[in-house]
Amino acid sequence: MRVVGSCSTSSDRAEVRDTAAAWTGRVNTVTARTDRVDVDTLLIRPDGRVAWALPTGRNLDATTLVRALGTWFGQPA
C-alpha cells in the first residue's frame, strides 16, 4: 500500500519544498491558492486531515515539519 500526503503552500516556498524533498514518492509538494489567510503551508495526511500547519507570516521551523513528516510518512528516503 502506498501512502501519499500533500504539503500545500499558498506561496512558492523553496524551504518547504526542500525539507519535504526527502519524502518524495510519499508526499507531493504543491502550490495552491486558497481563501484562507491564516496559514501559509499545510501538511495534509492521506485521510485529508491537517497534520501540520505554518501560520502566515511565520518563518519555517524545519524541525517541526520534519517531525510531522516522519510521524505520518515514515523515515525519509
VOGU-3710 file (C-alpha; in Angstrom, 3 decimals, decimal comma):
1> mrvvgscsts> 0,000/0,000/0,000  1,379/3,407/-0,974  0,614/6,260/1,412  0,710/9,695/-0,189  0,171/13,003/1,529  0,397/16,560/0,374  2,412/19,525/1,514  0,497/22,511/0,166  1,746/26,056/0,268  -0,059/29,222/-0,779
11> sdraevrdta> 3,192/30,786/-1,930  6,148/29,143/-3,598  8,279/28,435/-0,506  11,512/26,767/-1,548  12,425/25,874/2,046  9,223/23,836/2,419  9,842/22,024/-0,880  13,465/21,371/0,088  12,502/19,978/3,502  9,791/17,695/2,082
21> aawtgrvntv> 12,000/16,502/-0,800  13,350/13,594/1,270  9,798/12,160/1,308  9,354/12,303/-2,498  7,046/9,497/-3,542  5,130/9,704/-0,276  4,496/13,444/-0,117  3,602/15,666/-3,055  4,507/19,336/-2,687  2,153/21,703/-4,471
31> tartdrvdvd> 1,484/25,430/-4,607  -2,234/26,104/-4,320  -4,465/29,125/-3,983  -6,864/29,319/-1,057  -9,197/31,779/0,617  -7,567/31,068/3,978  -5,361/33,896/5,144  -4,271/32,428/8,490  -1,975/29,677/7,170  0,771/29,674/4,575
41> tllirpdgrv> 1,582/25,943/4,399  -0,296/22,751/5,291  0,868/19,143/5,568  -2,196/17,099/4,716  -2,427/13,460/5,739  -3,765/10,843/3,287  -7,124/10,896/5,113  -7,452/14,636/4,414  -6,726/15,882/7,923  -4,114/18,541/8,597
51> awalptgrnl> -1,016/17,053/10,252  0,964/20,315/10,481  0,434/23,979/9,618  2,646/27,030/9,191  0,792/30,230/10,124  1,005/33,122/7,674  3,993/35,382/8,285  5,960/32,856/10,349  9,383/31,523/9,431  9,652/27,813/8,788
61> dattlvralg> 10,790/25,737/11,756  12,068/22,794/9,736  12,378/20,644/12,874  8,624/20,572/13,441  7,903/19,882/9,754  10,460/17,038/9,692  8,927/15,597/12,868  5,424/15,666/11,346  6,660/14,186/8,057  8,402/11,391/9,959
71> twfgqpa> 5,373/10,683/12,135  2,923/10,364/9,255  5,111/9,188/6,363  7,987/7,283/7,970  11,698/7,872/7,725  12,984/9,922/4,786  14,184/8,065/1,698
//
